[in-house]
């Protein structure tokens, strides 16, 4: 194997997902992932701390998407409108060409309790980013946290709908629809 290989990160992700789908997450080793990708184990660890991180990667860009979209909303926007801007920005970052990969990723996560826990932690971190961004806009607690939780619920519902094989609506459209549904549901709580 040569010392440097182009697209190493993408090749490792592709190899890992194939192996996880074929054999199950738990039974696949880092060495097997690297071998399938035509790379070394050392190269794997240059890109990922462990095999779990192949499925989760760097969340920094997504956090910035939320924070920037929320910060960019007009002062007159309601907390749910502000969160909706964050959710829409996040959803727009997911392209149709990645839908099949993300559906496989979700299947892998759904089949493993440790990965489901990691997914929940990721969601909690994004929810916290939304609540903090709302707080920076002057939205008080518990309103900021509640709006962030509604945004996270809408995002998760839209994401799962988007991954359904029969559903070919755009992710931002589904996110907007889920936010409207949850907004209506919160009104019904009064």
C-alpha positions in Angstrom: 0.0 0.0 0.0 1.2 3.4 -0.8 1.9 5.9 2.0 -0.8 8.3 0.9 -4.1 7.3 -0.6 -6.7 9.8 -2.0 -10.1 9.9 -0.4 -9.0 7.8 2.5 -11.7 9.1 4.9 -14.5 8.4 2.4 -13.1 5.0 1.6 -13.0 4.1 5.3 -16.6 5.2 5.8 -17.8 3.3 2.8 -15.9 0.1 3.8 -17.2 0.3 7.4 -20.8 0.8 6.5 -20.7 -2.1 4.1 -19.1 -4.3 6.7 -21.5 -3.1 9.4 -24.5 -3.9 7.2 -23.1 -7.3 6.2 -21.9 -8.6 9.5 -23.2 -6.3 12.2 -21.4 -3.4 14.0 -20.1 -5.4 16.9 -18.4 -8.1 14.8 -16.4 -5.7 12.6 -12.9 -4.7 13.7 -10.9 -1.6 12.8 -8.3 -3.7 11.0 -11.1 -5.2 8.8 -12.4 -1.8 7.9 -8.9 -0.6 6.9 -8.3 -3.7 4.9 -11.6 -3.5 3.1 -10.7 0.2 2.2 -7.3 -0.8 1.0 -5.6 1.2 3.8 -3.7 0.5 7.0 -5.0 0.5 10.5 -2.7 3.5 11.2 -4.5 5.4 8.4 -7.8 4.6 10.0 -6.7 6.1 13.3 -5.4 9.3 11.6 -9.1 9.9 10.6 -11.1 8.4 13.4 -10.6 7.8 17.1 -12.6 4.6 16.9 -15.0 2.7 14.7 -18.0 4.4 16.3 -16.8 7.8 15.0 -17.2 6.6 11.4 -20.9 6.9 11.9 -20.9 10.2 13.8 -17.9 12.3 12.6 -17.4 15.9 13.4 -20.5 17.7 14.7 -18.9 21.1 14.7 -20.2 22.2 11.3 -23.8 21.2 12.2 -23.6 23.1 15.5 -22.4 26.2 13.6 -25.2 25.9 11.1 -27.8 26.0 13.9 -26.1 28.8 15.8 -25.6 31.0 12.6 -29.1 30.5 11.4 -30.6 31.3 14.8 -28.4 34.4 15.2 -29.3 35.6 11.7 -33.0 35.8 12.3 -34.7 39.1 12.8 -35.3 40.3 16.4 -39.1 40.1 15.8 -39.1 36.4 15.1 -40.7 34.1 17.7 -38.6 31.4 19.4 -40.2 28.7 17.2 -39.5 30.7 14.0 -35.9 31.1 15.1 -35.5 27.4 15.8 -37.2 26.7 12.5 -34.5 28.6 10.7 -31.9 26.5 12.4 -33.7 23.2 11.6 -34.2 24.3 8.0 -30.5 25.2 7.6 -29.5 21.9 9.1 -31.9 20.0 6.8 -30.7 21.8 3.7 -27.2 20.5 4.4 -28.3 17.0 3.7 -28.3 16.2 -0.1 -30.4 13.6 -1.9 -27.2 11.8 -3.0 -26.5 10.9 0.6 -29.9 9.6 1.5 -29.1 5.9 0.8 -25.9 6.1 2.8 -27.7 7.8 5.7 -30.5 5.2 5.6 -27.8 2.5 6.0 -26.2 4.5 8.8 -29.6 4.8 10.6 -30.1 1.0 10.2 -26.7 0.3 11.8 -27.4 2.7 14.7 -30.9 1.3 15.2 -29.4 -2.1 15.7 -27.0 -1.2 18.4 -27.8 0.2 21.9 -24.4 1.9 22.3 -24.8 3.6 19.0 -28.4 4.7 19.8 -27.0 6.2 23.0 -24.3 8.1 21.1 -27.0 9.3 18.7 -29.1 10.6 21.6 -26.0 12.4 23.0 -25.5 14.0 19.6 -29.1 15.1 19.5 -28.8 16.6 23.0 -25.7 18.5 22.0 -27.6 20.1 19.0 -30.5 20.9 21.3 -28.2 22.6 23.7 -26.7 24.7 20.9 -30.2 25.8 19.9 -31.1 26.7 23.5 -27.8 28.6 24.0 -28.4 30.5 20.7 -31.9 31.4 21.8 -30.5 32.5 25.1 -28.0 34.7 23.4 -31.0 36.4 21.6 -32.6 37.1 25.0 -35.1 34.3 25.1 -35.5 33.3 28.7 -35.7 29.9 30.3 -37.7 27.6 30.1 -38.8 29.0 26.8 -35.4 28.7 25.2 -35.0 25.0 26.2 -38.6 24.2 25.3 -38.3 25.7 21.8 -34.9 23.9 21.3 -36.5 20.6 22.3 -39.4 21.2 19.9 -36.9 21.9 17.2 -34.9 18.7 18.0 -38.1 16.6 18.0 -39.1 18.1 14.6 -35.7 17.5 13.2 -35.6 13.9 14.3 -39.1 13.2 13.0 -38.3 14.9 9.6 -35.0 12.9 9.4 -36.7 9.6 10.0 -39.4 10.4 7.4 -36.8 11.5 4.9 -35.1 8.2 5.2 -38.2 6.1 4.6 -37.8 4.5 1.1 -41.3 5.5 -0.1 -41.0 9.1 1.0 -39.1 11.2 -1.5 -39.9 14.7 -0.2 -37.0 17.0 0.4 -35.6 17.1 3.9 -36.1 20.9 4.4 -39.8 20.5 3.4 -40.2 17.6 5.9 -38.5 19.6 8.6 -40.9 22.6 8.0 -43.9 20.2 8.1 -42.7 18.6 11.3 -42.3 22.0 13.0 -45.8 23.0 12.0 -47.2 19.8 13.3 -45.4 20.2 16.6 -46.4 23.8 16.9 -50.0 22.8 16.4 -49.6 20.1 19.0 -48.2 22.6 21.6 -51.1 24.9 21.0 -53.4 21.9 21.8 -51.8 21.6 25.2 -53.3 24.9 26.4 
